Amino acid sequence: LTKTDIISRQMFVDYLNLSASGGITNDGVNSIANKYVESIPSIQAGFYNPLKVADILVASDAKYNFEKYELAVRQIHEKYGAEIKSAYPGNEILTNPSNITYVYFGDLSSAYERMAGEIKLVPVPSSLSSQHLQLINNYFLMAKAMGILTKAGADPATAVAAVATINEGMDKQSVIIGEINQILLKNTI
């Protein structure tokens, strides 16, 4: 048995024990998931190799570059936001997880990867480069994690790590975009 086979089986036993004790709640299931995600960080680390500053286009901190950057990134977000929203199959994904789920995560993975690729090509003012790089890496990482969920045969430990990566990525996305917006406000007024 591989390490992930052993972890998967232990996770299943923990779930059965939770079920037998009547503890099947969101908190209970999240607790089990977090326990195993923390025990297998190498699975998450293997999803994606992050880009470095040398991989992005850095521009001067001129007001014009901030304005150009804001417009370009906003347009990219609007474009892919609409695509992501239109791909959502509704609550059926939660009540009837089937091929719809795999197609949906495939569509999301593709959209996030293309969005990250387009944002990567936008010249970024120097003082935004750190947050810009974090945003791109976060999008690429989430795309890879979503892609893992399209594989019906993915081992359970990897699937749990992928779900945790997506959840963390969504939280990071909000924080990073907030930081970018703050820097843009300071430099475009």
Residue pairs with C-beta under 8 A, 6 or more apart in sequence:
1 9
3 40
4 40
4 43
4 155
4 156
4 157
4 158
5 155
7 36
7 39
7 40
7 157
8 155
8 156
8 157
10 36
11 32
11 36
11 156
11 157
11 160
12 156
14 32
14 35
15 29
15 32
18 24
18 28
18 29
18 32
33 160
33 163
33 164
34 164
36 157
36 160
37 44
37 160
37 161
37 164
40 157
40 161
43 157
43 158
43 161
44 161
44 164
44 165
47 141
47 144
47 145
47 148
47 161
47 162
47 165
48 137
48 140
48 141
48 144
50 137
50 140
50 141
51 120
51 133
51 136
51 137
51 140
52 133
53 129
53 133
55 120
56 120
56 124
56 129
56 132
56 133
56 136
57 121
57 122
57 123
57 124
58 123
58 124
58 125
58 126
58 129
59 65
59 69
59 123
59 124
59 125
59 126
60 125
60 126
61 125
61 126
61 127
61 187
62 125
63 187
63 188
65 123
65 125
66 125
66 128
66 184
66 187
66 188
67 188
68 123
69 122
69 123
69 124
69 125
69 128
69 184
70 184
70 188
72 122
73 119
73 122
73 180
76 115
76 118
76 119
76 122
77 115
79 115
80 111
80 112
80 114
80 115
83 107
83 111
84 107
84 108
84 111
84 112
87 104
87 107
87 108
87 111
88 104
89 100
89 103
89 104
92 100
93 100
93 101
93 104
101 149
102 149
102 150
102 151
102 152
103 150
105 146
105 147
105 149
105 150
106 146
106 147
106 150
108 143
108 146
109 143
109 144
109 146
109 147
109 150
110 143
112 139
112 140
112 142
112 143
112 146
113 139
113 140
113 143
113 144
115 139
116 136
116 139
116 140
116 143
119 132
119 135
119 136
119 139
120 136
122 132
124 132
125 187
127 183
127 187
128 180
128 183
128 184
131 176
131 179
131 180
131 183
132 180
134 172
134 176
135 173
135 176
135 177
135 180
138 169
138 172
138 173
138 176
139 169
139 173
141 165
141 169
142 165
142 166
142 169
142 170
142 173
145 161
145 162
145 163
145 165
145 166
145 169
146 162
146 166
148 154
148 158
148 159
148 162
149 159
149 162
149 163
149 166
154 162
